[in-house]
């Protein structure tokens, strides 16, 4: 390997590593205008009644908790009946 090829390889390697030095757009969020007490109150409200929470580019959709339509005893009774009947569903078998 002569000096010309070595210099070319080093130049290409240096150019390739420089491409990873910075992102195309760096996100610098603006400083918050809320006080610590306001943030704590907002978090307490969100724990009681979860809603869509947005923070600039980051948005989290939280489903509200839903009460069960059937009681636990009804579900357990149905599960026991199916287990005792030895019902087999063909949809679970790949052919």
CNS distance restraints for C-alpha pairs under 8 A (distance, minus, plus):
assign (resid   1 and name CA) (resid   5 and name CA) 6.27 0.50 0.50
assign (resid   1 and name CA) (resid   6 and name CA) 6.68 0.50 0.50
assign (resid   2 and name CA) (resid   6 and name CA) 6.31 0.50 0.50
assign (resid   3 and name CA) (resid   7 and name CA) 6.00 0.50 0.50
assign (resid   4 and name CA) (resid   8 and name CA) 6.22 0.50 0.50
assign (resid   5 and name CA) (resid   9 and name CA) 6.12 0.50 0.50
assign (resid   6 and name CA) (resid  10 and name CA) 6.15 0.50 0.50
assign (resid   7 and name CA) (resid  11 and name CA) 6.09 0.50 0.50
assign (resid   8 and name CA) (resid  12 and name CA) 6.24 0.50 0.50
assign (resid   9 and name CA) (resid  13 and name CA) 6.16 0.50 0.50
assign (resid  10 and name CA) (resid  14 and name CA) 6.08 0.50 0.50
assign (resid  11 and name CA) (resid  15 and name CA) 6.14 0.50 0.50
assign (resid  12 and name CA) (resid  16 and name CA) 6.10 0.50 0.50
assign (resid  13 and name CA) (resid  17 and name CA) 6.33 0.50 0.50
assign (resid  14 and name CA) (resid  18 and name CA) 6.26 0.50 0.50
assign (resid  15 and name CA) (resid  19 and name CA) 6.61 0.50 0.50
assign (resid  16 and name CA) (resid  20 and name CA) 7.40 0.50 0.50
assign (resid  17 and name CA) (resid  21 and name CA) 7.03 0.50 0.50
assign (resid  22 and name CA) (resid  26 and name CA) 7.97 0.50 0.50
assign (resid  29 and name CA) (resid  56 and name CA) 7.73 0.50 0.50
assign (resid  34 and name CA) (resid  38 and name CA) 6.00 0.50 0.50
assign (resid  34 and name CA) (resid  39 and name CA) 6.52 0.50 0.50
assign (resid  35 and name CA) (resid  39 and name CA) 6.39 0.50 0.50
assign (resid  36 and name CA) (resid  40 and name CA) 6.25 0.50 0.50
assign (resid  37 and name CA) (resid  41 and name CA) 6.13 0.50 0.50
assign (resid  38 and name CA) (resid  42 and name CA) 6.12 0.50 0.50
assign (resid  39 and name CA) (resid  43 and name CA) 6.21 0.50 0.50
assign (resid  40 and name CA) (resid  44 and name CA) 6.19 0.50 0.50
assign (resid  41 and name CA) (resid  45 and name CA) 6.20 0.50 0.50
assign (resid  42 and name CA) (resid  46 and name CA) 6.19 0.50 0.50
assign (resid  43 and name CA) (resid  47 and name CA) 6.26 0.50 0.50
assign (resid  44 and name CA) (resid  48 and name CA) 6.57 0.50 0.50
assign (resid  45 and name CA) (resid  49 and name CA) 6.11 0.50 0.50
assign (resid  45 and name CA) (resid  50 and name CA) 7.71 0.50 0.50
assign (resid  46 and name CA) (resid  50 and name CA) 4.69 0.50 0.50
assign (resid  46 and name CA) (resid  51 and name CA) 6.75 0.50 0.50
assign (resid  49 and name CA) (resid  64 and name CA) 7.28 0.50 0.50
assign (resid  50 and name CA) (resid  62 and name CA) 6.27 0.50 0.50
assign (resid  50 and name CA) (resid  63 and name CA) 7.10 0.50 0.50
assign (resid  50 and name CA) (resid  64 and name CA) 5.88 0.50 0.50
assign (resid  51 and name CA) (resid  61 and name CA) 7.02 0.50 0.50
assign (resid  51 and name CA) (resid  62 and name CA) 5.74 0.50 0.50
assign (resid  51 and name CA) (resid  63 and name CA) 7.06 0.50 0.50
assign (resid  51 and name CA) (resid  64 and name CA) 6.97 0.50 0.50
assign (resid  52 and name CA) (resid  59 and name CA) 7.31 0.50 0.50
assign (resid  52 and name CA) (resid  60 and name CA) 6.03 0.50 0.50
assign (resid  52 and name CA) (resid  61 and name CA) 4.78 0.50 0.50
assign (resid  52 and name CA) (resid  62 and name CA) 5.79 0.50 0.50
assign (resid  53 and name CA) (resid  59 and name CA) 5.88 0.50 0.50
assign (resid  53 and name CA) (resid  60 and name CA) 5.37 0.50 0.50
assign (resid  53 and name CA) (resid  61 and name CA) 6.56 0.50 0.50
assign (resid  53 and name CA) (resid  62 and name CA) 7.65 0.50 0.50
assign (resid  54 and name CA) (resid  58 and name CA) 6.06 0.50 0.50
assign (resid  54 and name CA) (resid  59 and name CA) 4.32 0.50 0.50
assign (resid  54 and name CA) (resid  60 and name CA) 6.35 0.50 0.50
assign (resid  55 and name CA) (resid  59 and name CA) 6.03 0.50 0.50
assign (resid  70 and name CA) (resid  74 and name CA) 6.46 0.50 0.50
assign (resid  70 and name CA) (resid  75 and name CA) 7.06 0.50 0.50
assign (resid  71 and name CA) (resid  75 and name CA) 6.63 0.50 0.50
assign (resid  72 and name CA) (resid  76 and name CA) 6.21 0.50 0.50
assign (resid  73 and name CA) (resid  77 and name CA) 6.05 0.50 0.50
assign (resid  74 and name CA) (resid  78 and name CA) 6.24 0.50 0.50
assign (resid  75 and name CA) (resid  79 and name CA) 6.18 0.50 0.50
assign (resid  76 and name CA) (resid  80 and name CA) 6.16 0.50 0.50
assign (resid  77 and name CA) (resid  81 and name CA) 6.25 0.50 0.50
assign (resid  78 and name CA) (resid  82 and name CA) 6.31 0.50 0.50
assign (resid  79 and name CA) (resid  83 and name CA) 6.16 0.50 0.50
assign (resid  80 and name CA) (resid  84 and name CA) 6.09 0.50 0.50
assign (resid  81 and name CA) (resid  85 and name CA) 6.16 0.50 0.50
assign (resid  82 and name CA) (resid  86 and name CA) 6.45 0.50 0.50
assign (resid  82 and name CA) (resid  87 and name CA) 6.28 0.50 0.50
assign (resid  83 and name CA) (resid  87 and name CA) 7.15 0.50 0.50
assign (resid  89 and name CA) (resid  93 and name CA) 7.91 0.50 0.50
